[in-house]
Amino acid sequence: MKIKRKTKAEKERKKKLDIGGQIKEDQAMMLDLLTILTYMSSVATSDISRAKLFELGGQQEGITAKSLKKIYLLAKNYGYDFATACKLAAEEVRHPDLKSFLIRFSNALGTGEEEERFLRGETERIVEVYTNKYQSDVETMKKWTDGYAALLVSVILVIAVFLISTLLFKMGDTFTMSLLSGFLFCIVSAFGVYVLYKSSPYEVTTHSEEIKSKEQELAMKICMVTLPVIGITTLMFLVTGVEPWILFLVIAALLAPIGIVGMLDQMAIEKRDKDLSPFLKSLGATAGITGSTLTVALQHLDKKSVATLEEPVHRLQKRLVNGINPKVCWQYFVGESGSELIKKFTNVFLDAITLGGDPTKIGEITAQSSLGIAILRAKRKLVSKGFMNLIVPLHGAMAGVLLFIYRIMFTFSNSVAQMMAEKEEEMAGASGSMPAGMGFFNIGDVTDLAFIGKYVIVIIFIMTIADSLATKFTAGGSNYTLCFYASILFLLSAIVLFIIPLFADSIFSMQLISGE
């Protein structure tokens, strides 16, 4: 017994130490509950036993399904009734929302309430709860986007002060000071990106099926070629000492095709997700009223009413009419859509109807849940667009400020060094009468200037990566869209790296000419 207690304690400690897993579970929990409740309330419309309901629920993906599977095994293998099994499973659940659901389910089963009625009510309740949580997360994310911008400006100002101080004073070892300020910048940037990731609503927009949309297949093929090329090109450019703006421009050009294709796929998925709700509701109502199969119901369905799903539905109908296995036909319909939302709720719709459920009720349930998620994503998109419209000019301004300060330092130091070399004899004779303040200027150290130039480039590179990740976490979507945001910011960085030195040098030259 002692050994068992020790083993259980060790497991609990491991769970507490698994911080990353807990964060992922917390973020996915509400969406997982909504999906599984939509599935169970749809399946409950068919005439199946309570044991079969839990068995089917436990076969689904997600965290809630694991608890349902545990309940089913407790009832089947150990002779517990399902109400008691729900209570036992709830004791081992960590997430409060899942625990609360299992306790309510246990009470409903114990009082003899019908599963269909209880699950339908729970589905409507979880839609409300999920909507409130999602909107709350969007509001939090909106505040943190402003916070991220403020953090970025603050830390760039700190680095700007360091650069100016390096010009004016000899503040010890330049390498050490650069390392400290660079470390501060990395910590602040990582913190800002992490907070945006944590505060953003959790969602998965693209599925992981073998059959994918045309855009996803194309993006995957481009990635297989482009990503190794980016790595090799970067190493070659660093070794050969190519101008930094050329490297940034090449990276932007190589990432652009992936990003554009990924963004086109994301836009298509958003449109299909919005049209999924009327499609499921109309198809379920048609099948329910006519009392026909889904294949026959598709023939009676007005294809224009499903908007962007018109073409995929046409392909689905042709495959079904030509006698292809219906399961394969629907797999291609789901896979070619590229959408995780379509995958989840279409599979719920099909499973429930296959088990003999009421098509009209099933269509209404799945349509309600899918429409709620699609509307919430549209609200998030408004916030993410505003953040992107802010971060792009802010990124250019911050990168420009750092580079402008460095170029002024570089040009000023070279001009003064050249002047001192030309008038070395005069300067030597007048060195005793020079103002004391002149000794404060840290002028002519070519090694330090070259190092600071590389330091500024590294800071701009890190800032580009951080801003790309921040935009991606705010907007959501597939990982391919990250390449789109990164290509825009790398292009902007390349423009800054090319224009600002010319601009700074011309300004300083004008000042020197006017001074003469």
C-alpha positions in Angstrom: 0.0 0.0 0.0 2.8 2.4 0.8 4.4 1.8 -2.6 1.0 2.6 -4.3 0.7 5.9 -2.3 4.2 6.9 -3.3 3.5 6.2 -6.9 0.3 8.2 -6.8 2.2 11.1 -5.2 4.9 11.0 -7.8 2.2 11.2 -10.5 0.6 14.2 -8.9 4.0 15.9 -8.7 4.6 15.2 -12.4 1.3 16.7 -13.3 2.1 19.9 -11.4 5.5 20.1 -13.1 4.0 19.7 -16.5 3.2 23.4 -16.9 3.2 23.4 -20.7 0.7 20.6 -20.7 -1.6 22.3 -18.2 -1.5 25.6 -20.2 -2.5 23.7 -23.3 -5.2 21.8 -21.5 -6.7 25.0 -20.0 -6.8 26.7 -23.4 -8.4 23.8 -25.2 -10.9 22.8 -22.5 -13.8 25.0 -23.4 -13.6 24.3 -27.1 -13.2 20.6 -26.3 -16.3 20.6 -24.1 -18.3 22.4 -26.7 -17.3 19.8 -29.4 -18.0 16.7 -27.3 -21.3 18.0 -26.0 -22.4 18.8 -29.5 -21.5 15.3 -30.5 -23.2 13.6 -27.5 -26.4 15.7 -27.8 -26.6 14.9 -31.5 -26.0 11.1 -30.9 -28.5 11.1 -28.1 -31.3 11.9 -30.5 -30.9 8.3 -31.8 -32.3 5.3 -29.9 -29.1 4.0 -28.3 -28.4 2.8 -24.8 -26.6 4.8 -22.1 -23.6 2.5 -22.3 -23.3 3.1 -26.1 -23.6 6.8 -25.6 -20.6 6.8 -23.2 -18.7 4.4 -25.4 -19.0 6.6 -28.5 -18.2 9.7 -26.5 -15.0 8.0 -25.2 -13.9 7.2 -28.7 -13.7 10.9 -29.7 -10.6 13.1 -29.5 -9.8 15.5 -26.7 -9.6 15.7 -22.9 -13.3 15.3 -22.2 -13.3 12.0 -24.2 -10.7 10.5 -21.9 -13.0 11.1 -18.9 -16.0 9.6 -20.7 -13.9 6.6 -21.6 -13.0 6.1 -18.0 -16.7 6.3 -17.0 -17.6 3.7 -19.5 -14.8 1.3 -18.4 -15.8 1.8 -14.7 -19.4 0.9 -15.5 -18.5 -2.0 -17.8 -15.6 -3.6 -15.9 -16.3 -2.8 -12.3 -20.1 -2.8 -12.2 -20.6 0.8 -11.2 -23.8 2.6 -12.3 -23.1 5.6 -14.6 -24.1 8.2 -12.1 -21.5 6.9 -9.6 -18.9 6.4 -12.3 -19.4 10.1 -13.3 -18.7 11.1 -9.7 -15.6 9.0 -9.4 -14.3 10.4 -12.7 -15.0 13.9 -11.6 -12.8 13.5 -8.5 -9.7 12.9 -10.7 -10.4 15.8 -13.1 -8.4 19.0 -12.5 -10.2 21.5 -14.8 -13.2 23.1 -12.9 -15.5 23.3 -16.0 -15.1 19.6 -16.8 -15.5 18.6 -13.2 -18.6 20.7 -12.9 -20.1 19.1 -16.0 -19.4 15.6 -14.8 -21.0 16.3 -11.4 -24.1 17.7 -13.1 -24.2 14.8 -15.5 -24.0 12.4 -12.5 -26.9 14.2 -10.8 -29.0 14.1 -14.0 -28.4 10.4 -14.4 -29.2 9.7 -10.8 -32.5 11.6 -10.9 -33.5 9.8 -14.1 -33.4 12.8 -16.4 -33.3 12.0 -20.1 -29.9 12.1 -21.6 -31.0 13.9 -24.8 -32.8 16.7 -22.8 -29.9 17.1 -20.4 -27.2 17.1 -23.1 -29.1 19.6 -25.3 -29.4 22.0 -22.4 -25.7 21.5 -21.6 -24.8 22.2 -25.2 -26.8 25.5 -25.2 -25.2 26.4 -21.8 -21.6 25.7 -23.0 -22.2 27.7 -26.1 -23.0 30.7 -23.9 -20.1 30.0 -21.5 -17.7 29.5 -24.4 -18.9 32.7 -26.1 -18.4 34.7 -22.9 -14.9 33.3 -22.3 -13.9 33.8 -25.9 -15.0 37.4 -25.9 -13.3 38.0 -22.6 -10.1 36.5 -24.1 -10.4 38.8 -27.1 -10.7 41.8 -24.8 -7.7 40.7 -22.8 -5.8 40.1 -26.0 -6.7 43.6 -27.2 -5.3 45.2 -24.1 -2.1 43.2 -24.3 -1.6 44.2 -27.9 -1.4 47.8 -26.6 0.8 46.5 -23.8 3.1 44.8 -26.3 3.5 47.9 -28.4 4.3 49.9 -25.2 6.9 47.3 -24.2 8.5 47.3 -27.6 8.8 51.1 -27.6 10.2 51.1 -24.0 12.9 48.6 -24.7 13.9 50.2 -28.0 14.3 53.5 -26.1 16.6 51.8 -23.6 18.7 50.5 -26.4 18.7 53.9 -28.1 20.0 55.4 -24.9 22.7 52.8 -24.8 23.8 53.6 -28.3 23.9 57.4 -27.6 25.8 56.8 -24.4 28.3 54.7 -26.2 29.0 57.6 -28.5 29.3 60.2 -25.7 31.1 58.2 -23.0 33.4 55.3 -22.6 31.1 53.1 -20.4 33.3 50.1 -19.9 33.4 47.1 -22.2 31.2 47.7 -25.2 30.7 44.0 -25.7 29.4 43.5 -22.2 27.0 46.4 -22.3 25.7 45.2 -25.7 25.2 41.8 -24.3 23.3 43.0 -21.3 21.0 45.3 -23.3 20.5 42.6 -26.0 19.6 40.1 -23.2 17.1 42.6 -21.8 15.5 43.1 -25.3 15.2 39.3 -25.8 13.6 38.9 -22.4 11.1 41.7 -22.9 10.2 40.5 -26.4 9.8 36.9 -25.3 7.6 38.0 -22.4 5.4 40.1 -24.7 5.0 37.3 -27.3 4.3 34.8 -24.6 1.6 36.9 -23.0 -0.1 37.4 -26.3 0.0 33.7 -26.9 -1.4 33.0 -23.5 -4.2 35.6 -23.7 -5.3 34.8 -27.2 -8.3 32.5 -27.6 -7.4 28.9 -28.2 -8.5 27.5 -31.6 -7.4 25.2 -34.4 -8.5 26.3 -37.8 -6.8 23.7 -40.1 -7.2 20.0 -39.7 -4.4 17.4 -39.8 -6.0 14.9 -42.2 -4.1 13.3 -45.0 -6.4 14.8 -47.6 -5.9 18.5 -47.6 -7.0 21.6 -49.5 -5.2 22.6 -52.7 -3.7 25.6 -51.0 -2.4 23.5 -48.1 -0.8 20.9 -50.4 0.8 23.7 -52.4 2.1 25.5 -49.3 3.5 22.2 -48.0 5.4 21.6 -51.3 6.8 25.1 -51.3 7.9 24.7 -47.7 9.9 21.6 -48.5 11.9 23.5 -51.0 12.0 27.0 -49.6 12.8 26.5 -45.9 16.1 24.6 -46.6 17.0 27.2 -49.2 16.5 30.0 -46.6 18.9 28.2 -44.2 21.5 27.6 -46.8 21.2 31.2 -48.2 21.5 32.8 -44.8 24.7 30.9 -44.0 26.2 31.7 -47.4 25.4 35.4 -47.0 26.8 35.5 -43.5 30.0 33.9 -44.6 30.5 36.0 -47.7 29.5 39.3 -45.8 26.7 40.4 -48.0 24.9 43.6 -47.1 22.2 42.9 -44.4 19.4 44.5 -46.3 20.0 42.0 -49.2 19.7 39.1 -46.7 16.5 40.5 -45.2 15.1 41.0 -48.7 15.9 37.5 -49.9 14.3 36.0 -46.7 11.2 38.1 -47.4 11.1 37.0 -51.0 11.5 33.3 -50.1 8.8 33.4 -47.4 6.3 35.4 -49.5 5.0 32.4 -51.6 4.3 30.3 -48.6 2.7 33.2 -46.8 0.5 34.2 -49.7 -0.7 30.7 -50.3 -1.3 30.2 -46.6 -3.3 33.4 -46.3 -5.4 32.5 -49.3 -6.2 29.2 -47.7 -7.0 30.9 -44.4 -9.4 33.3 -46.1 -11.1 30.4 -47.9 -11.4 28.5 -44.6 -13.0 31.5 -42.9 -15.6 31.8 -45.6 -16.4 28.0 -45.6 -16.7 28.0 -41.8 -19.3 30.7 -41.9 -21.3 28.8 -44.6 -21.1 25.5 -42.7 -24.0 26.3 -40.4 -26.6 26.9 -43.1 -25.4 23.8 -45.0 -25.8 21.5 -42.0 -29.1 23.0 -41.0 -30.6 22.9 -44.5 -29.3 19.4 -45.2 -30.6 18.1 -41.9 -34.0 19.7 -42.4 -34.3 18.4 -46.0 -33.4 14.8 -44.9 -35.8 15.0 -41.9 -38.7 16.4 -43.9 -38.4 14.1 -46.9 -37.4 11.1 -44.7 -34.6 10.3 -47.2 -30.9 9.6 -47.1 -28.3 12.3 -47.2 -27.5 11.5 -50.8 -31.1 12.1 -51.8 -31.3 15.2 -49.6 -28.3 16.7 -51.3 -30.0 16.4 -54.7 -33.0 18.5 -53.3 -30.7 21.0 -51.6 -30.4 24.4 -53.2 -26.6 24.6 -53.7 -26.6 28.4 -54.0 -27.8 28.7 -50.4 -24.5 27.4 -49.1 -22.4 30.1 -50.9 -18.7 29.2 -50.8 -19.5 25.5 -50.2 -21.4 25.3 -53.4 -18.5 23.8 -55.4 -17.5 21.3 -52.7 -21.1 20.2 -52.3 -21.4 19.7 -56.1 -18.3 17.5 -56.0 -19.7 15.6 -53.0 -23.0 15.0 -54.8 -21.3 13.8 -58.0 -19.2 11.3 -56.1 -22.1 10.0 -54.1 -24.3 9.6 -57.3 -21.5 7.7 -59.0 -21.6 5.0 -56.4 -18.4 5.8 -54.5 -18.4 4.7 -50.9 -20.2 7.5 -48.9 -17.6 7.4 -46.2 -14.8 8.1 -48.7 -16.9 10.9 -50.3 -17.4 12.7 -47.1 -13.7 12.3 -46.1 -12.8 14.1 -49.3 -15.4 16.8 -48.7 -13.9 17.4 -45.2 -10.3 17.0 -46.3 -10.5 19.3 -49.3 -12.1 22.0 -47.1 -9.0 22.2 -45.0 -11.0 23.3 -42.0 -10.9 21.8 -38.5 -14.4 23.2 -37.8 -15.9 21.5 -40.9 -14.1 18.3 -40.0 -15.4 18.2 -36.4 -19.1 19.2 -37.0 -19.5 17.3 -40.2 -18.3 14.1 -38.5 -20.7 14.8 -35.6 -23.5 15.3 -38.1 -22.7 12.1 -40.0 -22.1 9.9 -36.9 -25.4 10.9 -35.3 -27.4 10.4 -38.5 -25.7 7.0 -39.1 -26.9 5.9 -35.7 -30.4 6.8 -36.5 -30.8 10.2 -35.0 -33.3 12.8 -36.0 -31.6 14.7 -39.0 -33.6 17.9 -38.3 -32.5 18.1 -34.6 -28.9 17.1 -35.4 -28.7 19.8 -38.1 -29.9 22.4 -35.7 -27.5 21.4 -32.9 -24.4 21.3 -35.1 -25.4 24.4 -36.9 -25.8 26.4 -33.7 -22.4 25.3 -32.4 -20.5 25.9 -35.6 -22.1 29.3 -36.2 -21.2 30.5 -32.7 -17.6 29.6 -33.3 -17.5 31.3 -36.7 -19.0 34.5 -35.4 -16.5 34.7 -32.5 -13.6 34.2 -34.9 -14.9 37.2 -37.0 -14.7 39.4 -33.8 -11.2 38.2 -33.1 -10.2 39.1 -36.7 -11.2 42.8 -36.1 -8.8 43.0 -33.2 -6.0 41.2 -35.0 -6.3 43.5 -38.0 -6.0 46.6 -35.8 -2.9 45.1 -34.2 -1.3 44.4 -37.5 -2.1 47.9 -38.7 -0.3 49.2 -35.6 2.7 46.8 -35.5 3.8 47.3 -39.1 4.5 51.0 -39.0 5.7 50.7 -35.4 8.2 48.0 -36.4 9.5 50.3 -39.2 9.8 53.3 -36.9 11.6 51.4 -34.1 14.0 49.8 -36.6 14.6 53.1 -38.3 15.3 54.9 -35.0 18.0 52.4 -34.0 19.6 52.4 -37.4 19.5 56.2 -37.7 21.2 56.6 -34.4 23.9 54.1 -35.4 24.5 55.8 -38.7 24.8 59.2 -37.1 27.3 57.8 -34.7 29.2 56.1 -37.5 29.3 59.1 -39.8 30.1 61.5 -37.0 33.0 59.4 -35.7 34.4 58.9 -39.2 34.2 62.6 -40.0 35.8 63.7 -36.7 38.5 61.0 -37.1 39.2 62.2 -40.6 39.4 65.8 -39.5 41.8 64.9 -36.7 44.0 63.0 -39.1 44.2 65.9 -41.6 45.0 68.5 -38.9 47.1 66.2 -36.6 49.8 68.8 -36.1 47.4 71.6 -35.2 45.5 69.3 -32.9 48.7 68.2 -31.2 49.7 71.8 -30.5 46.3 72.7 -29.2 45.7 69.6 -27.2 46.6 71.4 -24.0 44.0 74.1 -24.5 41.1 71.8 -25.6 38.0 72.1 -23.4 37.6 69.3 -20.8 34.3 68.3 -22.2 35.9 67.0 -25.5 37.4 64.2 -23.5 34.0 62.7 -22.9 33.4 61.8 -26.5 34.2 58.2 -27.4 35.4 58.9 -31.0 37.4 56.9 -33.5 37.1 53.3 -32.1 36.5 51.5 -35.3 36.3 48.1 -33.7 33.5 49.2 -31.3 31.6 50.9 -34.2 31.8 47.8 -36.4 30.5 45.7 -33.5 27.7 48.0 -32.7 26.7 47.9 -36.3 26.3 44.2 -36.2 24.6 44.5 -32.8 21.9 46.8 -34.3 21.3 44.3 -37.2 20.9 41.5 -34.7 18.4 43.5 -32.7 16.4 44.3 -35.8 16.4 40.7 -36.8 15.1 39.6 -33.3 12.5 42.3 -33.4 11.3 41.1 -36.8 10.9 37.5 -35.5 9.2 38.7 -32.3 6.7 41.0 -34.1 5.9 38.2 -36.6 5.1 35.7 -33.8 3.1 38.4 -31.9 1.0 39.1 -35.0 0.5 35.4 -35.7 -0.6 34.6 -32.1 -3.0 37.5 -32.2 -4.5 36.6 -35.6 -4.6 32.9 -35.1 -4.9 30.7 -38.2 -2.5 28.1 -39.7 1.2 28.2 -39.3 1.6 29.1 -42.9 0.2 32.5 -42.2 3.3 33.2 -40.0 5.3 33.2 -43.2 3.0 35.9 -44.5 3.5 38.2 -41.5 7.2 37.5 -41.4 7.7 38.3 -45.1 6.0 41.7 -44.7 8.1 42.6 -41.7 11.4 41.3 -43.2 10.6 43.3 -46.4 10.0 46.4 -44.2 13.3 45.7 -42.3 15.1 45.4 -45.6 13.7 48.8 -46.8 14.7 50.4 -43.5 18.2 48.9 -43.7 18.6 50.2 -47.3 17.1 53.7 -47.0 18.0 54.9 -43.5 21.8 54.8 -44.0 21.5 56.9 -47.2 19.1 59.3 -45.4 21.3 59.7 -42.3 24.5 60.1 -44.4 22.9 62.7 -46.6 21.6 64.7 -43.6 25.0 64.7 -41.9 26.7 65.7 -45.1 24.4 68.6 -45.5 25.1 69.7 -41.9 28.9 69.5 -42.6 28.6 71.5 -45.8 26.4 74.2 -44.1 28.9 74.3 -41.2 31.8 75.0 -43.6 
